[in-house]
Amino acid sequence: MRQSLAQLERAFVDEMEQDREQAERLQRETALRARKRHLEKTHKRGSMRFGLLVLILVATAVLVTVAMFETLYYVMG
């Protein structure tokens, strides 16, 4: 009887350790997934901002060029 009780206690302790390890592993995996999602979101936002910046710079260059030639036309004409 004592041996089977000791075996049951040992099995219970082993199962508790396995459950704790599994919970820790799941917590680490969850943290990794959250960090990965955050990095992907940041990268996507950065790419969109860069595209917008390029568009604004090109539009500014076009507007300045048009304004410069119109001013030159009025001065020379």
C-alpha positions as CSV (number, residue, x, y, z in Angstrom):
1,M,0.0,0.0,0.0
2,R,2.8,2.4,0.9
3,Q,4.6,1.7,-2.3
4,S,1.5,2.4,-4.5
5,L,0.8,5.6,-2.5
6,A,4.4,6.7,-3.1
7,Q,4.0,5.9,-6.7
8,L,0.8,7.9,-6.9
9,E,2.4,10.9,-5.2
10,R,5.4,10.7,-7.6
11,A,3.1,10.5,-10.6
12,F,1.2,13.4,-9.3
13,V,4.4,15.5,-8.8
14,D,5.6,14.5,-12.3
15,E,2.3,15.5,-13.9
16,M,2.4,18.8,-12.0
17,E,5.9,19.5,-13.4
18,Q,4.8,18.6,-16.9
19,D,1.8,21.0,-16.6
20,R,4.0,23.8,-15.3
21,E,6.5,23.3,-18.1
22,Q,3.7,23.2,-20.7
23,A,2.2,26.4,-19.3
24,E,5.6,28.2,-19.4
25,R,6.2,27.0,-23.0
26,L,2.8,28.2,-24.1
27,Q,3.5,31.6,-22.4
28,R,6.8,31.9,-24.2
29,E,5.2,31.0,-27.6
30,T,2.4,33.5,-27.0
31,A,5.0,36.3,-26.2
32,L,6.9,35.3,-29.4
33,R,3.8,35.5,-31.5
34,A,2.8,38.9,-30.1
35,R,6.3,40.3,-30.7
36,K,6.3,39.0,-34.3
37,R,2.9,40.6,-34.9
38,H,4.1,43.9,-33.5
39,L,7.3,43.8,-35.7
40,E,5.2,43.0,-38.8
41,K,2.8,45.8,-38.0
42,T,5.7,48.3,-37.4
43,H,7.4,47.2,-40.7
44,K,4.1,47.6,-42.7
45,R,3.5,51.0,-41.2
46,G,7.1,52.1,-41.9
47,S,6.8,51.0,-45.5
48,M,3.6,52.9,-46.0
49,R,5.1,56.1,-44.5
50,F,8.1,55.8,-46.7
51,G,5.9,55.5,-49.8
52,L,3.9,58.5,-48.7
53,L,7.2,60.5,-48.1
54,V,8.4,59.6,-51.7
55,L,5.1,60.7,-53.1
56,I,5.1,64.0,-51.3
57,L,8.7,64.7,-52.4
58,V,7.9,64.0,-56.0
59,A,4.8,66.1,-55.9
60,T,6.8,69.0,-54.3
61,A,9.4,68.8,-57.0
62,V,6.8,68.9,-59.7
63,L,5.0,71.8,-58.2
64,V,8.2,73.8,-57.7
65,T,9.3,73.1,-61.2
66,V,5.9,74.2,-62.6
67,A,5.9,77.4,-60.5
68,M,9.5,78.2,-61.5
69,F,8.8,77.9,-65.2
70,E,5.6,79.9,-64.9
71,T,7.4,82.6,-63.0
72,L,10.2,82.6,-65.6
73,Y,7.6,82.8,-68.4
74,Y,6.0,85.9,-66.7
75,V,9.3,87.6,-66.1
76,M,10.6,86.9,-69.6
77,G,7.3,87.6,-71.4
